[in-house]
Amino acid sequence: MNVLAVVHGPDVPAGSFGEVVVGRGHRLDTWVPAVTPTPPPDGYDAVMVFGGAMHVDQEAHHPWLREEEEYVRALLDRRVPLLGVCLGAQIVAKAAGARVGPAVEPEIGWVDVERTDDDSVLGVLPGRFPAFQWHFYAFDVPAGAIELAHSRVCPQAFRLGDAAWSVQFHPEVTREIVARWVEEAPDEVPGGADALLAETEERIDGWTRLGGELCGAFLDAAAG
């Protein structure tokens, strides 16, 4: 398959998901809207949209967000297999007409998430699990979508139709990515950077494995 990763900066890469795509023998292209606002041509078998430090309502500062949202809306209309992660999930929700805005409280670090549906993609994750999070905004579940997971604070995942999935948490992160984020914004970490890095060291290997299974389930769904 030809797979597109939409990334929003060098510090928010495809991470372990990119490794899974390439490891399965698929082609992986990358589009960085902030660098090249014009969307790539059609023809991808699956698209994954990753996170970023910006918010969906900051079009005045990041005008390319409008074009990216239009691109995602076109993917939804054409039922191209789509997976949104964090900011990417919020863009998918917004493109589908749902409200996206400041969360009741930020979720940064390892946060308990509970699945609410035995979906073919999210169903590879445990019924309840600690997920790595770093977000200040949250999405409402779009009309017609099925909520797949939630935390104490907000919805964490949904499926829209039979080809689009979104997750608020970060299943793609590696220990290197987490360390980079903590180094860049230590003051944002509740409980302190050292505590988060220590907890991450305990959890990251298992989390990377689960993330790989989630990515693989999405690729299987896209291929099917």
C-alpha positions, 0 to 999 in steps of 0.5 A: 500500500501507499501510505501518507503520514501528515506531520506538523513539525520535526518533533512530532514524527510518525514515530513507531507507526512509521516503522510499522508501515515500512516494516510491513513492506508498504511505501510511506510518504510524508506531507508537512503542511506548514512547509508545503501547504498544497496537499499531495495528489490523490492516490494514497491507500491510507492516511495517518495524521499526527500531532502538533503543538498548534491548535485547530482554531489557530488558522490566523497563525497557521493558515495551512490548517484550513487547507489541511482540514479541507484535505481531511474532509475530502478524505472522509468524503471519499472514504479513504482509510484515515487515522488521526492522532491527537491534533490529527484526531481533532482535525478529523473531528472538526472536518466532520463537524464536531466541536473541538476546543479547550479541554476541561483540563490538560492531560499530560503524561500517563492517563488511564483510558477505558475502551467503550466498544470492541472495534476492529482497530481499537479492539487490539488494546486492553479494555483499560490501559494507561495511555501517553497524552499531551494535549490541551484541547479535546474533541466531541465525538462527531455526529454519526460516529461511535465513541471507542474510548474515553478518559475521566476528562474527555473522549479518547477515540472514535470511529466515523463510518467504516474507514476513519479512526481518531485517537486523542492519545499518542500511541506512536511515541517512542522514549526518544520522542517523549524525552524531546517533548519533556525537554522542550516544555518541562514546565507543562509537566504536572508532577515534574519532568523527572517523574514523567521520564521515570514513569515513561521508562517503566511503561514505554516498551509495552506502550510501543508494542501496543502502538504497533498493534494498533497501527497494524490493525489500522493497516489491516483495515485499510488493506481490507 
